[in-house]
C-alpha cells in the first residue's frame, strides 16, 4: 500500500504520518521509489490512532505502549523458539525441563 492510500485508510494527514515515521512508531520498508506499507503497518497505525483519538493517550504514553507491545511480541517469538528447541531434545531432557518448569511455577505467586 502506498502512502496516499495508507493516509486515506487511517484517516490522518501526511504531516501526522511523517511525525509517526520520525518518532519510530511506524517502521516501513523502502520500495524502489516509494515507501510501501504492509497490513502490519496498517494495524499498528490503527492502534496508534485509537490510542490518541479514542483513548486520549499522549505521545509519551504511545511511546511506552508501543515499546511494551514490541517487547511482548519479541518475547512471544523467543518462547516459541525455545519450545521448538525443547521439543527436539531427548525424552529425558524434556521431562527434566518440564519438571523444573513446574517446580518453578509453583513458587510464583499469582495475583
MONOR-V217574 format. One record per residue. N is the residue number from 1. RES is the residue in one small letter. SS is DSSP state (~ for helix, > for strand, _ for the rest). PSI is psi as a letter, one per 30 degrees, with the letter a starting at -180 (* if undefined). OMEGA is omega in radians with two decimals (NA if undefined). Layout:
N,RES,SS,PSI,OMEGA ; N,RES,SS,PSI,OMEGA
//
This chain:
1,x,_,k,3.14 ; 2,x,_,l,-3.04 ; 3,x,~,e,-3.11 ; 4,x,~,e,3.09 ; 5,x,~,e,3.14 ; 6,x,~,e,3.14 ; 7,x,~,e,-3.13 ; 8,x,~,e,-3.12 ; 9,x,~,e,-3.09 ; 10,x,~,f,-3.12 ; 11,x,_,h,3.11 ; 12,x,_,l,3.08 ; 13,x,_,l,-3.07 ; 14,x,~,e,3.10 ; 15,x,~,e,3.11 ; 16,x,~,e,3.10 ; 17,x,~,e,3.13 ; 18,x,~,e,3.12 ; 19,x,~,e,-3.14 ; 20,x,~,e,3.10 ; 21,x,~,e,-3.13 ; 22,x,~,e,-3.13 ; 23,x,~,f,-3.11 ; 24,x,_,g,3.13 ; 25,x,_,e,3.06 ; 26,x,_,k,3.08 ; 27,x,_,j,-3.05 ; 28,x,_,l,3.07 ; 29,x,>,k,3.07 ; 30,x,>,k,3.03 ; 31,x,_,a,-3.12 ; 32,x,_,e,-3.12 ; 33,x,_,f,-3.10 ; 34,x,_,l,3.05 ; 35,x,>,k,3.12 ; 36,x,>,k,3.14 ; 37,x,_,k,3.14 ; 38,x,_,l,3.06 ; 39,x,~,e,3.10 ; 40,x,~,e,3.09 ; 41,x,~,e,-3.14 ; 42,x,~,e,3.13 ; 43,x,~,e,3.13 ; 44,x,~,e,3.13 ; 45,x,~,e,3.09 ; 46,x,~,e,3.07 ; 47,x,~,e,3.14 ; 48,x,~,e,3.13 ; 49,x,~,e,3.11 ; 50,x,~,e,3.13 ; 51,x,~,e,-3.08 ; 52,x,~,e,-2.99 ; 53,x,~,e,-3.05 ; 54,x,~,e,-3.03 ; 55,x,_,f,3.11 ; 56,x,_,g,-3.14 ; 57,x,_,k,3.12 ; 58,x,_,l,-3.05 ; 59,x,~,e,3.14 ; 60,x,~,e,3.10 ; 61,x,~,e,3.09 ; 62,x,~,e,3.09 ; 63,x,~,e,-3.10 ; 64,x,~,e,-3.12 ; 65,x,~,e,-3.14 ; 66,x,~,e,3.10 ; 67,x,~,e,3.12 ; 68,x,~,e,3.09 ; 69,x,~,e,3.11 ; 70,x,~,e,3.10 ; 71,x,~,e,3.13 ; 72,x,~,e,3.12 ; 73,x,~,e,3.10 ; 74,x,~,e,3.12 ; 75,x,~,e,3.11 ; 76,x,~,e,3.11 ; 77,x,~,e,3.12 ; 78,x,~,e,3.12 ; 79,x,~,e,3.10 ; 80,x,~,e,3.13 ; 81,x,~,e,3.10 ; 82,x,~,e,3.11 ; 83,x,~,e,3.11 ; 84,x,~,e,3.11 ; 85,x,~,e,-3.13 ; 86,x,~,e,-3.07 ; 87,x,~,f,3.13 ; 88,x,_,g,3.12 ; 89,x,_,l,3.07 ; 90,x,_,l,-3.07 ; 91,x,~,e,-3.09 ; 92,x,~,e,3.12 ; 93,x,~,e,3.12 ; 94,x,~,e,-3.14 ; 95,x,~,e,-3.14 ; 96,x,~,e,3.12 ; 97,x,~,e,-3.13 ; 98,x,~,e,3.12 ; 99,x,~,e,3.13 ; 100,x,~,e,3.12 ; 101,x,~,e,3.12 ; 102,x,~,e,3.12 ; 103,x,~,e,3.14 ; 104,x,~,e,3.13 ; 105,x,~,e,3.11 ; 106,x,~,f,3.14 ; 107,x,~,f,-3.11 ; 108,x,_,k,3.08 ; 109,x,_,k,3.12 ; 110,x,_,k,-3.14 ; 111,x,_,*,NA
//
